Amino acid sequence: MTHPSKIKGNTFERECVNKAKERGLTAKRAYASNGMSLGLEEEVDALISGYKVQCKRRKKIAKWLKPPSCCDIALVREDRGEAYVIMEYEDWLELISNQSS
């Protein structure tokens, strides 16, 4: 029997891919959450309009990671590291949908 955490992760991956497809974007989930099935690195869970995506679902995300309601994005960076953008998935889908039209 499949572990509940694995089921939760697979469900989230499918949800992400289906939302992208609903927007008319090309999206494919990696078989068994292994990007090697797509010819990519093992950590890749999905390919959405050419973007390699790793899907992570947690019971709770640190509050400081979430953009406040008055902001569109949050930027995070570790010391001497790269900056990363955190934004709502729907907003990101809208952004890449507009790029491909």
N, C-alpha and C positions, 0 to 999 in steps of 0.2 A: 504494500500500500504506500502511496506517495505521502511524503511528510507534509503537514499543513503549511509550513513556511514555503515549500516549493510550489504548492498549489497557489498560495497567495502571490508569489512572485510571477508565476506563469499567467495568472489572471490579470495582473497589472500590465505585463508586457502586451498581452492581447488587447487590453483596453487602450493602451497608448497607440498601438498600430491601427486599431479600428477608428479611433478619433482622427488620426491623420488621413486615413482613407475616406472618411466622411467629408473631409475638406478637399478631396480630390487629389491628394498627394500620393505619391508612390510610397508604399510602406510594406515591409516584410519582417516578420519575426524570425529570429534564428531558431532552427530546430533544436530542441532541448536546451535553449538558452546558451548555446555555444556558437559563437560567431564563426568558428571554423566551418560550420555548415554553409555559411555564406561566402566562404573564401577569405574571411577576415580574422582578426585576433579573437581569441577565445572569449574575452570579456565583453564583446559586442553582443547585445541582446536583440537589437533591431536595427534596421536600416530604413531611415525616413528621408525621402527626397535626397539621397546621397549622404546624409549625415549619419555617422555611426553613433548609436545611442545605447547607453547602458541604463537600464531601468532599475531603480531601487525604491522599494516601498518599506517604510518603517512605521511602527505604531505611533511614534511621535518624532517630529523634526524639531531641532533646537530653535527656539523662538527667534534668536538673533540672526538666523539664516534667512528667515522669511522677510520679504520686503514689507515695510509698514504700508498701511492702506493709502497713505498719501504719496507713495512712490510706485513707479512702474517696475523697477528692478532693484536688486541689491547686488553690490559688488563685494566680493570677498577675496582676500589674498593672505597667504601666510608670509612671514618675513622671508625676504629674498626669493619669493616664489611668483608664480603667474597669478594674474587676477582672473576670477571667474564670475560670470553673470548668473544670477538666480532670478528667474521670472516665472510667471504662471505659464503652464504648458499651453493653454488655449491662446495666450498672447504670442508665444513662440510660433505656434502653428499658423496664426494669422500673419506673422512677419514673413515666414518662409513661403506661405501661400502667395503673398503679394510679390515676392521676388521671382517666383516661377511663372507669373502671368504677364 
